[in-house]
Amino acid sequence: MPESRRRILCVDDDIDTREMIDALLTLQGYEVIQARSISEALSHAVSTTFDMILLDWIFEDGTGIDLCTKLKQLGVSAPILFYSGVTDQANIQSALDVGAQGFLVKPVDSKDLLRHLERLVQNRDETSET
């Protein structure tokens, strides 16, 4: 459980996935902001500080790779965790190459998702303290 309320940006084009992530993370004490497209995610990312960005792969207006690249160009420092059905190792490596800190292939047990998310948020906290 997070020590204080952390803000997570959940970017997924599937409403059921966004709602499931929102419910799970809210129960764990996180504040979840939802976005369904790259443009919506960018709008949130430039106006709000996030402790983590949870990101899918395919959107109507581009890919998660496109969004990850744009976020890094904008100087967004929140860790990025892909949460996608993409299983191709080359695509997964591409996500890591453009700046993602992790990649989980759907479906993922909720405990595994929380463990990865909390580890990345904690690592960010430790990095910002030094």
C-alpha positions in Angstrom: 0.0 0.0 0.0 1.4 3.4 -0.9 2.4 5.7 2.0 0.6 8.7 0.4 -1.8 9.0 -2.4 0.0 8.5 -5.7 -1.3 9.6 -9.1 -1.3 7.1 -11.9 -2.1 7.8 -15.6 -3.8 4.8 -17.1 -3.8 5.0 -20.9 -5.8 2.3 -22.6 -8.3 2.4 -25.4 -10.5 -0.3 -23.8 -12.9 1.1 -21.2 -13.2 -2.2 -19.3 -9.5 -2.3 -18.8 -9.3 1.3 -17.7 -12.2 0.7 -15.2 -10.6 -2.5 -13.9 -7.3 -0.7 -13.4 -9.0 2.2 -11.8 -10.9 0.0 -9.3 -7.9 -2.0 -8.4 -5.5 0.9 -7.9 -8.1 3.1 -6.1 -8.5 0.2 -3.6 -4.8 0.4 -3.0 -4.8 4.1 -2.3 -3.8 5.4 -5.7 -5.5 8.2 -7.6 -6.1 7.1 -11.2 -6.6 9.4 -14.2 -7.8 7.6 -17.3 -7.0 8.4 -20.9 -8.2 6.5 -24.0 -5.9 8.0 -26.6 -2.4 9.4 -27.1 -3.7 12.9 -27.5 -5.8 12.7 -24.3 -2.8 11.2 -22.4 -0.5 13.9 -23.6 -3.0 16.6 -22.5 -3.0 15.0 -19.0 0.8 14.5 -18.9 1.7 18.1 -19.6 -0.8 19.5 -17.1 -0.4 17.1 -14.2 2.4 15.3 -12.4 2.2 11.5 -12.3 4.0 8.9 -10.2 3.5 6.3 -12.9 2.1 5.9 -16.4 0.5 2.6 -17.3 0.3 2.3 -21.0 -1.3 0.0 -23.6 0.1 -0.6 -27.1 -2.4 0.3 -29.8 -4.6 3.4 -30.1 -6.6 5.0 -32.8 -4.1 7.9 -33.0 -0.9 5.9 -32.8 1.0 3.4 -30.7 2.3 3.2 -27.1 5.7 3.6 -28.6 4.7 6.9 -30.1 3.3 8.1 -26.8 6.3 6.9 -24.8 8.6 8.7 -27.2 6.6 12.0 -27.0 6.5 11.8 -23.2 10.2 11.4 -23.0 10.7 14.3 -25.4 8.5 16.5 -23.2 10.7 15.6 -20.2 8.0 13.6 -18.4 9.9 11.8 -15.7 7.2 9.4 -14.4 8.2 5.7 -14.9 6.3 4.1 -17.8 5.0 0.5 -17.5 3.5 -1.0 -20.7 0.5 -3.2 -19.9 -0.5 -4.8 -23.2 -1.4 -8.0 -25.1 1.6 -7.6 -27.4 3.8 -10.6 -27.0 6.4 -10.1 -29.7 9.9 -9.8 -28.1 11.0 -7.2 -30.7 8.1 -5.0 -29.9 8.7 -5.4 -26.1 12.3 -4.5 -26.6 11.3 -1.5 -28.7 9.2 -0.2 -25.8 12.1 -0.6 -23.4 14.4 1.1 -25.9 12.3 4.2 -26.1 12.2 4.6 -22.4 9.7 2.3 -20.7 10.8 0.9 -17.4 8.8 -2.3 -17.8 6.5 -4.4 -19.9 3.7 -6.7 -18.7 1.8 -8.9 -21.1 -1.9 -9.1 -20.5 -3.5 -10.9 -18.8 -1.6 -10.3 -15.6 -2.6 -11.3 -12.1 -3.5 -8.2 -10.2 -0.9 -9.0 -7.5 1.8 -9.1 -10.2 0.6 -5.8 -11.7 0.6 -4.1 -8.2 4.0 -5.5 -7.4 5.5 -4.1 -10.6 3.8 -0.8 -10.3 4.8 -0.3 -6.6 8.4 -1.3 -7.4 8.6 1.4 -10.1 7.0 4.0 -8.0 9.3 3.2 -5.1 12.4 3.3 -7.4 11.2 6.7 -8.6 10.9 7.9 -5.0 14.4 6.7 -4.1 15.9 8.3 -7.2 14.3 11.7 -6.5 15.6 11.6 -2.9 19.2 11.3 -4.0 
